[in-house]
Amino acid sequence: MDSGLSKFYRQYDEAIWIRVVGTLLTKIAQFMMYPFLVLYLTEKFDSSIALIMAIIGLESVAGFIMNLLFGGFSDRFGRKPTMMLSLAIQSICLVAFTFVDSLWFFAIFLSLMGAGSYMFFPAADAQIADSVPKERRAKVYALLGTAASIGVAVGPMIGVFAFRANPVFVFLFFALVSALYLFLIWWKVPETLPATNHGLNKKRNRSITRISVSEHKTLFLFTLFTIPTSLFAAQNWSTFPLHLQAGNPDNFEWIYSSLLTIGSIASALLQVWIASLVENKKAHRIVLLGYLIAVLSALGYAFFIHYGALVAASLLSVIGSILYGVHLDKSVSVMAPEDMRGRYFSIFGLHWRVSEALGPFLGGLLLTAYNGRVMFTVFAALLLIAGLLQSRLLLNVRSVVNN
């Protein structure tokens, strides 16, 4: 008799499990590097933190531009070649990091890496929409989210020792992982681009590159109403430590690191279970519930500094993000025309690019002009308004996303 684990494995094909393993390894490598990159660059190039933060922000800016200009790349040339090209660019740039001795050359390669890495996600998400029945997509996205959460939890713990030993090892390990992922995709992952895409006429091909706001109004509104969720999430690695420092000056570093770890472990444990519970529920209700729980989390960060309350707020943030995340990704996959899935996920992914570029800046303005309590209250208000609007939007298109 097959074990439960074996049955669970056979629920998904080999390509999905390669995505899961690839996500796990790349997230471990990514979070070995990024939490310590500011310190590394500051020490290596003897530059100000403000300048280093601006240079690191170039990665998101490059990704934003790439998504705008080439978001439909995988709809024209295939999911598999796009993912492979993205991973190849990342590997090359990471190896280049070990040789550069100029901050500006590092900035150039970091920007190239951002442009390349942000090609991956729209193609990868579109691949799932191509190959997984829509009634099972939410669980697949949750499975990938679980792998990512484990990587986020494990990566920094390894990275702190690896960077102290030799930062070059971190860059080369990330490059090796990206190259291995590329090889697995080339070897085992089939192309899933619908056959109808190959016969598109020139006019249709141009429309993939220049998507009309008026013709795809729902997608753009959907993306706009998602921005507050990623703005709130962006505070985790930017202003949140400063807010904690103001209320807990003696041990804020321990509190911050422990909250990240607790949140990552909770996300890894709860993703698939919660997705299974709500996958077939009405999207507009679950998304609104997720936003409202995120509002409570933001208010918890704003008004409580006791450690137990902060842990509760962190867990609420995880639960809220899983609830709305399950149906946001699934809704995009269902709304997207078959021959524009890559472009749809590219546009939707802009909410992360915008928040990564502007979130720390907006949070920093509120934090310095007022305080952390005002800052998180503002984000709570944005989440409440956006949640109501997003729920109403999903209710209006429920015949699409709930069937």
C-alpha positions in Angstrom: 0.0 0.0 0.0 1.4 3.4 -1.0 2.2 5.8 1.8 0.4 9.1 2.2 3.6 10.9 1.1 3.8 8.8 -2.1 0.2 9.6 -2.9 0.8 13.3 -2.3 3.9 13.2 -4.6 1.9 11.6 -7.4 -0.8 14.4 -7.3 1.5 16.6 -9.4 3.7 15.9 -12.4 7.5 16.0 -12.5 7.6 19.6 -13.8 5.7 20.9 -10.7 8.1 19.2 -8.3 11.1 20.6 -10.2 9.6 24.0 -9.7 9.1 23.3 -6.0 12.7 22.1 -5.6 14.1 25.0 -7.7 12.1 27.5 -5.7 13.4 26.1 -2.4 17.0 26.1 -3.5 16.9 29.6 -5.1 15.1 31.1 -2.1 17.7 29.6 0.2 20.5 31.1 -1.9 18.7 34.4 -2.4 18.2 34.9 1.3 21.7 33.9 2.0 22.7 36.9 0.0 20.2 39.8 0.2 19.9 40.3 4.0 23.7 40.9 4.1 24.2 42.6 0.8 24.0 46.2 2.2 26.6 45.5 4.8 28.9 43.7 2.3 28.7 46.6 -0.2 29.1 49.2 2.4 32.3 47.6 3.8 33.8 46.6 0.4 33.3 49.9 -1.3 33.3 52.2 1.7 30.1 54.0 0.5 27.1 55.5 2.4 24.1 53.3 3.2 21.9 55.7 1.3 23.9 55.2 -1.9 24.0 51.4 -1.4 20.2 51.3 -0.9 19.7 53.3 -4.0 21.9 50.9 -6.0 20.1 47.9 -4.6 16.9 49.5 -5.6 18.1 49.5 -9.2 17.4 45.8 -9.4 13.6 46.4 -8.9 13.6 49.3 -11.3 15.3 47.2 -14.0 12.7 44.4 -13.3 9.9 47.0 -13.5 11.1 48.2 -16.9 11.6 44.6 -18.1 8.1 43.7 -17.1 6.6 46.7 -19.0 8.6 46.2 -22.2 9.0 42.5 -22.4 6.2 41.0 -20.2 4.8 39.1 -23.2 8.1 37.5 -24.1 7.0 34.0 -22.9 3.7 34.3 -24.9 5.7 34.7 -28.1 8.8 32.5 -27.5 7.7 30.0 -24.9 7.7 29.5 -21.2 10.7 27.2 -21.1 13.1 29.4 -23.1 12.1 32.4 -21.1 12.8 30.7 -17.7 16.1 29.3 -19.0 17.2 32.7 -20.3 16.3 34.3 -17.0 18.3 31.8 -15.0 21.3 32.1 -17.4 21.4 35.9 -16.9 21.2 35.5 -13.1 24.1 32.9 -13.1 26.3 35.1 -15.2 25.7 38.2 -13.1 26.3 36.3 -9.9 29.6 35.0 -11.1 30.5 38.6 -12.2 29.9 39.8 -8.6 33.0 37.9 -7.5 35.3 39.8 -10.0 34.1 43.4 -9.9 36.1 45.9 -7.9 33.9 49.0 -8.7 30.6 49.8 -7.1 29.3 51.1 -10.4 30.1 47.8 -12.2 28.4 46.0 -9.4 25.4 48.3 -9.9 25.4 47.4 -13.7 25.4 43.7 -13.1 22.8 44.0 -10.3 20.5 45.8 -12.7 21.1 43.2 -15.4 20.3 40.5 -12.8 17.1 42.3 -11.9 16.0 42.6 -15.5 16.8 38.9 -16.1 15.3 37.5 -12.8 12.0 39.3 -13.3 11.5 37.5 -16.6 11.2 34.3 -14.8 8.0 34.7 -12.7 5.5 35.6 -15.3 6.6 32.7 -17.5 6.7 30.3 -14.6 3.2 31.3 -13.3 1.8 31.1 -16.9 3.3 27.6 -17.2 1.2 26.5 -14.2 -1.9 28.1 -15.7 -1.1 26.2 -18.9 -0.7 22.8 -17.3 -2.7 22.6 -14.1 -6.5 22.5 -14.0 -7.9 25.7 -12.5 -9.5 23.9 -9.6 -6.0 22.7 -8.5 -4.0 25.8 -9.2 -4.4 27.5 -5.8 -2.9 24.4 -4.1 0.1 24.4 -6.5 0.7 28.1 -5.9 0.5 27.3 -2.1 3.0 24.5 -2.5 5.4 26.8 -4.2 4.8 29.4 -1.5 5.7 26.7 1.1 9.0 26.0 -0.6 9.7 29.7 -0.7 8.9 30.2 3.0 11.3 27.4 4.0 14.0 29.0 1.9 13.3 32.4 3.5 13.6 30.8 7.0 16.8 28.8 6.3 18.7 31.2 4.0 19.6 33.9 6.5 20.8 31.4 9.1 23.3 29.9 6.6 24.1 33.3 5.0 25.2 34.9 8.3 28.0 32.3 8.6 28.8 32.1 4.9 29.2 35.9 4.5 31.5 36.0 7.5 33.6 33.1 6.1 33.7 34.3 2.5 31.1 36.4 0.6 32.4 34.9 -2.7 31.0 31.5 -1.7 27.5 33.0 -1.4 27.6 34.5 -4.9 29.0 31.3 -6.4 26.5 29.1 -4.5 23.6 31.2 -5.8 25.1 31.0 -9.4 25.5 27.2 -9.1 21.9 26.8 -7.8 20.6 29.0 -10.7 22.6 26.9 -13.2 21.3 23.7 -11.7 17.7 24.9 -11.9 18.3 25.9 -15.6 19.6 22.4 -16.3 16.6 20.7 -14.7 14.2 22.9 -16.6 16.0 22.1 -19.9 16.1 18.4 -19.1 12.7 17.7 -17.5 10.3 20.5 -18.0 8.2 20.5 -21.2 7.1 23.5 -23.1 3.4 24.4 -22.2 2.8 27.4 -24.5 -0.6 26.7 -26.1 -0.3 25.8 -29.7 -2.7 28.6 -30.7 0.0 31.1 -29.8 2.4 29.9 -32.5 -0.1 30.9 -35.2 -0.8 34.5 -34.1 -0.8 37.1 -36.8 1.4 40.2 -36.6 -1.3 42.4 -35.2 -1.9 39.9 -32.4 1.9 39.7 -31.7 2.1 43.5 -31.3 -0.9 43.4 -28.9 1.1 41.1 -26.6 3.8 43.7 -26.3 1.5 46.7 -26.0 -1.4 45.7 -23.8 -4.4 48.0 -23.9 -5.5 49.4 -20.5 -9.0 49.9 -21.7 -9.4 46.4 -23.1 -7.9 44.8 -20.0 -9.2 47.2 -17.3 -10.0 44.5 -14.8 -6.4 43.3 -14.8 -5.0 46.7 -14.2 -7.5 47.4 -11.4 -6.8 44.0 -9.9 -3.1 44.8 -9.9 -3.7 48.3 -8.4 -5.8 47.0 -5.5 -3.0 44.4 -4.8 -0.3 47.1 -4.3 -1.2 47.8 -0.7 -0.5 44.2 0.3 3.0 44.3 -1.1 3.6 47.8 0.2 2.9 46.4 3.7 5.1 43.3 3.1 7.9 45.6 1.9 8.1 47.1 5.4 9.3 43.8 6.8 12.8 44.3 5.4 13.0 48.1 5.4 11.2 50.2 8.1 10.0 47.5 10.5 13.4 47.0 12.2 13.6 50.7 12.8 10.1 50.7 14.3 11.1 47.9 16.6 14.2 49.7 17.6 12.2 52.7 18.7 10.1 50.6 21.0 12.6 48.0 22.0 16.1 49.6 21.8 17.9 47.0 23.8 17.0 43.8 22.0 15.2 44.8 18.7 17.6 42.8 16.6 16.7 39.5 18.3 13.0 40.4 18.2 13.2 41.2 14.5 15.1 38.0 13.5 12.9 35.8 15.6 9.7 37.3 14.1 11.0 36.6 10.6 11.8 33.1 11.5 8.4 32.5 13.2 6.6 34.0 10.2 8.5 31.9 7.7 8.0 28.6 9.6 4.3 29.4 10.1 4.0 30.2 6.3 5.7 26.9 5.4 3.4 24.9 7.7 0.1 26.6 6.9 0.3 27.4 3.1 -1.0 24.1 1.7 -3.4 23.4 4.5 -5.1 26.8 4.3 -5.1 26.6 0.5 -6.9 23.3 0.7 -9.5 24.7 3.0 -10.4 27.8 0.9 -9.5 26.8 -2.6 -13.1 26.2 -3.7 -14.6 29.0 -1.6 -15.9 32.2 -3.2 -12.8 34.3 -4.2 -14.3 37.7 -3.2 -15.1 36.5 0.3 -11.7 34.9 1.0 -9.7 37.8 -0.4 -11.6 40.3 1.7 -11.1 38.1 4.8 -7.3 38.0 4.0 -7.1 41.8 3.6 -9.1 42.3 6.9 -6.7 40.0 8.8 -3.8 42.0 7.3 -5.4 45.2 8.6 -5.4 43.7 12.1 -1.8 42.7 11.7 -0.8 46.3 10.6 -2.7 47.7 13.6 -1.0 45.2 15.9 2.4 46.4 14.7 1.3 50.0 15.2 -0.1 49.9 18.7 1.6 47.0 20.5 5.3 46.6 21.4 5.0 43.6 23.7 6.7 40.6 22.2 3.7 38.3 22.5 1.5 40.8 20.7 4.2 41.2 17.9 4.3 37.4 17.4 0.4 37.4 17.1 0.6 40.3 14.6 3.2 38.4 12.6 1.1 35.2 12.5 -1.9 37.3 11.4 0.1 38.7 8.6 1.1 35.2 7.4 -2.5 34.0 7.6 -3.9 37.0 5.8 -1.3 36.8 3.0 -2.0 33.1 2.4 -5.7 33.7 2.3 -5.6 36.5 -0.3 -2.6 35.1 -2.1 -4.4 31.8 -2.8 -7.1 33.5 -4.8 -5.2 36.4 -6.3 -2.8 34.2 -8.3 -5.5 31.8 -9.2 -7.8 34.6 -10.3 -5.2 36.0 -12.7 -4.6 32.6 -14.2 -8.3 32.2 -14.8 -8.9 35.8 -16.1 -6.0 35.6 -18.6 -6.8 34.8 -22.2 -4.9 31.6 -23.1 -2.5 33.3 -25.4 -1.7 36.2 -23.0 -1.0 34.4 -19.7 2.6 35.4 -19.6 1.7 39.0 -20.2 -1.1 39.0 -17.6 1.2 37.6 -14.9 3.8 40.1 -15.9 1.4 43.0 -15.5 0.1 41.6 -12.2 3.7 41.1 -11.0 4.2 44.9 -11.3 2.6 45.3 -7.8 5.8 43.8 -6.4 8.1 45.8 -8.5 6.3 49.1 -7.6 6.3 48.2 -3.9 9.9 47.1 -3.8 10.9 50.4 -5.3 8.5 52.7 -3.5 7.6 50.8 -0.3 10.7 51.5 1.7 10.7 55.1 0.6 7.0 55.8 1.5 7.4 53.9 4.8 10.6 55.9 5.5 8.8 59.2 4.9 6.0 58.3 7.3 8.4 56.9 9.9 10.7 60.0 9.9 7.9 62.6 9.6 5.7 61.0 12.3 6.4 57.5 13.8 5.9 53.8 13.3 2.4 53.9 14.8 1.2 56.4 12.2 3.1 54.6 9.4 1.4 51.2 10.1 -2.0 52.8 10.7 -1.7 54.4 7.2 -0.9 51.0 5.7 -3.8 49.5 7.6 -6.2 52.1 6.1 -4.8 51.4 2.6 -5.3 47.6 3.1 -8.9 48.2 4.3 -9.8 50.4 1.3 -8.1 48.1 -1.2 -9.6 45.0 0.3 -13.1 46.3 -0.1 -12.5 47.4 -3.7 -10.7 44.2 -4.6 -13.6 42.1 -3.2 -16.1 44.2 -5.1 -14.1 43.7 -8.3 -13.9 40.0 -7.8 -17.6 39.9 -7.1 -18.3 41.6 -10.4 -16.2 39.0 -12.3 -17.2 36.0 -10.1 -18.6 34.1 -13.1 -15.0 33.9 -14.4 -12.9 33.3 -11.2 -15.3 31.1 -9.3 -16.0 28.6 -12.1 
